[in-house]
């Protein structure tokens, strides 16, 4: 299986990059080939946000023989996880695509326009490959990390208050938010390529207080799970 690894920023990949031979570039938008646990991989830092992530996923799928994309990085948890835990996506959901009405926010399904239509219609929700995602959960559990499995939410505006986080969590029964996942899942659905998303929890979604965050721990734990997952695939 030809594996592609995508992360938003070099800050989210340091431990894993040191395991890949040759060691991968820190620059954004550089797609390089390497080897991890004796397996050939394609690696890139896509940059932050949906457009950057979709662009890099498209470049990889158009120019390399990719069988699976693993998207990884850090994220903020709504529920079911704590700082330092590892979260694995069951689905990715666009948080804001839709319409704001007098009765509140409504999804793309309410409007009647799917964001993608092939064998099925995709509105806001893009499922992950369940079998491979469970393999990631098992890898996390075996490494001794608490693995949360559930719906991820992709935002353009990060939730910096408890109230805004509650609002988004309730839209899709979400456990974690990030800024890239739904876009990568969207592109993978277009190309009919499976995708897994793994996030280390750097903070809880509450009133913004960076003093409570632990980005190094979230990165380290996430990188360890991705490494172990590649070994098992």
C-alpha positions as CSV (number, residue, x, y, z in Angstrom):
1,X,0.0,0.0,0.0
2,X,1.4,3.4,-1.0
3,X,0.9,5.8,1.9
4,X,0.7,9.6,1.9
5,X,1.2,11.5,5.1
6,X,-0.1,15.1,5.4
7,X,0.2,17.4,8.3
8,X,-0.5,21.2,8.4
9,X,2.8,22.5,9.9
10,X,6.3,21.4,10.8
11,X,5.6,22.0,14.4
12,X,3.2,19.0,14.3
13,X,5.6,16.5,12.7
14,X,9.1,16.8,14.3
15,X,9.3,13.4,16.1
16,X,7.9,11.5,13.1
17,X,10.1,13.3,10.6
18,X,13.2,12.1,12.5
19,X,12.0,8.5,11.8
20,X,11.6,8.9,8.1
21,X,14.6,8.3,5.8
22,X,15.8,10.6,4.4
23,X,14.6,13.1,7.0
24,X,11.8,15.2,5.5
25,X,11.8,18.9,4.7
26,X,10.3,21.4,7.1
27,X,9.1,23.7,4.4
28,X,5.4,24.0,3.5
29,X,4.2,22.5,0.2
30,X,7.3,20.4,-0.5
31,X,6.2,16.8,-1.4
32,X,8.9,14.3,-0.9
33,X,9.4,10.6,-0.9
34,X,10.9,8.5,1.9
35,X,10.8,5.3,3.9
36,X,9.3,4.6,7.3
37,X,9.5,1.2,8.9
38,X,10.6,-0.2,5.5
39,X,7.6,1.2,3.7
40,X,7.6,3.8,1.0
41,X,5.7,7.0,1.9
42,X,4.9,10.4,0.4
43,X,5.1,13.3,2.9
44,X,4.1,16.9,2.9
45,X,3.2,19.9,5.1
46,X,0.1,21.3,3.6
47,X,-0.2,24.5,5.5
48,X,-3.1,25.6,7.7
49,X,-6.7,25.7,6.5
50,X,-9.1,24.0,4.1
51,X,-7.8,25.4,0.8
52,X,-4.1,24.6,1.6
53,X,-5.1,21.1,2.7
54,X,-7.2,20.4,-0.4
55,X,-4.5,21.7,-2.6
56,X,-1.8,19.4,-1.2
57,X,-4.1,16.4,-1.2
58,X,-4.9,17.0,-4.8
59,X,-1.2,17.4,-5.8
60,X,-0.4,14.1,-4.1
61,X,-3.2,12.2,-5.7
62,X,-2.6,13.6,-9.1
63,X,1.1,13.0,-9.2
64,X,1.7,9.9,-7.1
65,X,0.2,6.4,-6.9
66,X,-1.4,6.9,-3.5
67,X,-3.6,4.2,-1.9
68,X,-4.2,5.8,1.4
69,X,-3.9,9.3,2.9
70,X,-3.1,9.7,6.6
71,X,-3.8,13.3,7.8
72,X,-2.5,14.1,11.3
73,X,-1.7,17.0,13.6
74,X,-3.2,18.6,16.7
75,X,-6.8,19.5,17.5
76,X,-9.0,20.9,20.2
77,X,-11.4,18.5,22.0
78,X,-15.1,19.2,22.8
79,X,-15.7,16.0,24.8
80,X,-14.6,12.5,25.3
81,X,-10.9,13.3,25.4
82,X,-8.4,15.2,27.5
83,X,-5.2,17.1,26.7
84,X,-2.6,14.6,25.5
85,X,-5.1,12.0,24.3
86,X,-5.2,10.9,20.7
87,X,-8.4,11.3,18.6
88,X,-9.3,9.3,15.5
89,X,-12.0,10.5,13.1
90,X,-15.0,8.4,12.4
91,X,-16.2,11.2,10.0
92,X,-15.2,14.7,9.0
93,X,-17.8,17.5,9.0
94,X,-17.8,21.0,7.5
95,X,-18.9,23.2,10.4
96,X,-20.0,26.3,8.6
97,X,-21.1,25.3,5.0
98,X,-24.8,26.0,5.0
99,X,-27.2,28.8,5.6
100,X,-28.0,30.9,8.7
101,X,-31.8,31.3,9.0
102,X,-34.2,32.8,11.5
103,X,-34.4,29.3,13.0
104,X,-30.7,29.0,13.2
105,X,-28.0,27.4,11.1
106,X,-29.0,24.8,8.5
107,X,-26.8,22.3,6.6
108,X,-26.1,21.9,2.9
109,X,-28.7,19.2,2.9
110,X,-31.3,21.7,4.0
111,X,-30.3,23.9,1.0
112,X,-30.4,20.9,-1.3
113,X,-26.9,21.2,-2.8
114,X,-24.5,18.4,-2.2
115,X,-20.8,19.4,-2.0
116,X,-19.9,16.2,-3.9
117,X,-22.0,13.7,-5.8
118,X,-20.6,10.4,-7.2
119,X,-22.0,7.0,-6.1
120,X,-23.6,9.0,-3.2
121,X,-24.3,12.5,-2.2
122,X,-22.1,14.2,0.3
123,X,-23.4,17.3,2.1
124,X,-21.5,18.3,5.2
125,X,-20.3,14.9,6.3
126,X,-17.5,12.7,4.8
127,X,-17.0,9.3,6.5
128,X,-13.5,7.9,7.1
129,X,-12.4,4.4,6.2
130,X,-13.8,2.6,9.3
131,X,-11.6,-0.5,9.2
132,X,-8.3,1.5,8.9
133,X,-9.5,4.0,11.4
134,X,-10.1,1.2,13.9
135,X,-6.6,0.0,13.2
136,X,-5.4,3.5,14.3
137,X,-7.5,3.3,17.5
138,X,-5.9,-0.1,18.3
139,X,-2.4,1.3,17.7
140,X,-3.2,4.1,20.1
141,X,-4.6,1.8,22.7
142,X,-1.6,-0.5,22.5
143,X,0.8,2.4,23.0
144,X,-1.0,3.2,26.2
145,X,-2.8,6.3,25.0
146,X,-6.5,7.1,25.6
147,X,-8.0,6.9,22.1
148,X,-11.2,8.9,21.4
149,X,-13.1,7.8,18.3
150,X,-15.9,10.0,16.8
151,X,-16.9,12.8,14.6
152,X,-14.4,15.6,13.8
153,X,-15.5,19.1,12.9
154,X,-13.6,21.3,10.4
155,X,-13.8,25.0,11.1
156,X,-12.6,28.2,9.4
157,X,-12.9,30.1,12.7
158,X,-11.5,28.2,15.7
159,X,-13.8,28.1,18.7
160,X,-12.3,30.5,21.3
161,X,-15.2,30.3,23.8
162,X,-17.0,27.5,25.5
163,X,-20.3,28.8,24.0
164,X,-19.0,28.6,20.4
165,X,-17.6,25.2,21.0
166,X,-20.8,23.9,22.4
167,X,-22.7,25.2,19.3
168,X,-20.4,23.4,16.9
169,X,-20.2,20.2,18.9
170,X,-23.9,19.9,18.9
171,X,-24.2,20.3,15.1
172,X,-22.5,17.0,14.4
173,X,-22.0,15.3,17.8
174,X,-18.4,16.3,17.5
175,X,-15.5,15.3,19.7
176,X,-12.7,17.4,18.1
177,X,-12.2,20.4,15.9
178,X,-9.5,21.3,13.4
179,X,-9.0,23.4,10.2
180,X,-8.1,20.9,7.5
181,X,-9.8,17.5,7.8
182,X,-13.1,17.8,5.9
183,X,-11.2,19.3,2.9
184,X,-8.8,16.4,2.7
185,X,-11.7,13.9,3.2
186,X,-13.6,15.7,0.5
187,X,-10.8,15.4,-2.0
188,X,-10.2,11.8,-1.1
189,X,-13.9,11.1,-1.8
190,X,-13.6,12.7,-5.2
191,X,-10.7,10.4,-6.0
192,X,-12.2,7.4,-4.2
193,X,-9.1,7.1,-2.0
194,X,-9.5,6.1,1.7
195,X,-8.4,8.5,4.4
196,X,-7.6,8.3,8.1
197,X,-7.3,11.3,10.4
198,X,-5.4,11.3,13.7
199,X,-5.2,14.3,16.0
200,X,-3.3,14.8,19.3
201,X,-5.4,16.8,21.7
202,X,-3.6,20.0,22.5
203,X,-6.4,21.7,24.4
204,X,-10.0,21.6,25.4
205,X,-12.4,23.8,23.5
206,X,-13.3,26.4,26.1
207,X,-12.7,30.0,26.8
208,X,-9.3,30.5,25.1
209,X,-6.4,30.2,27.5
210,X,-3.1,29.0,25.9
211,X,-1.6,28.5,29.3
212,X,-3.7,25.4,29.6
213,X,-2.5,23.9,26.3
214,X,0.1,21.3,25.8
215,X,1.1,21.3,22.2
216,X,4.4,19.3,22.6
217,X,2.6,16.4,24.3
218,X,-0.2,16.4,21.7
219,X,2.3,16.3,18.9
220,X,4.5,13.6,20.4
221,X,1.6,11.3,21.2
222,X,0.0,11.8,17.7
223,X,3.4,11.2,16.0
224,X,3.9,8.0,17.9
225,X,0.5,6.7,16.9
226,X,1.0,7.6,13.2
227,X,4.4,5.8,13.3
228,X,2.9,2.7,14.8
229,X,0.0,2.7,12.4
230,X,2.3,2.8,9.4
231,X,4.2,-0.1,10.9
232,X,0.9,-2.1,11.1
233,X,-0.6,-1.3,7.7
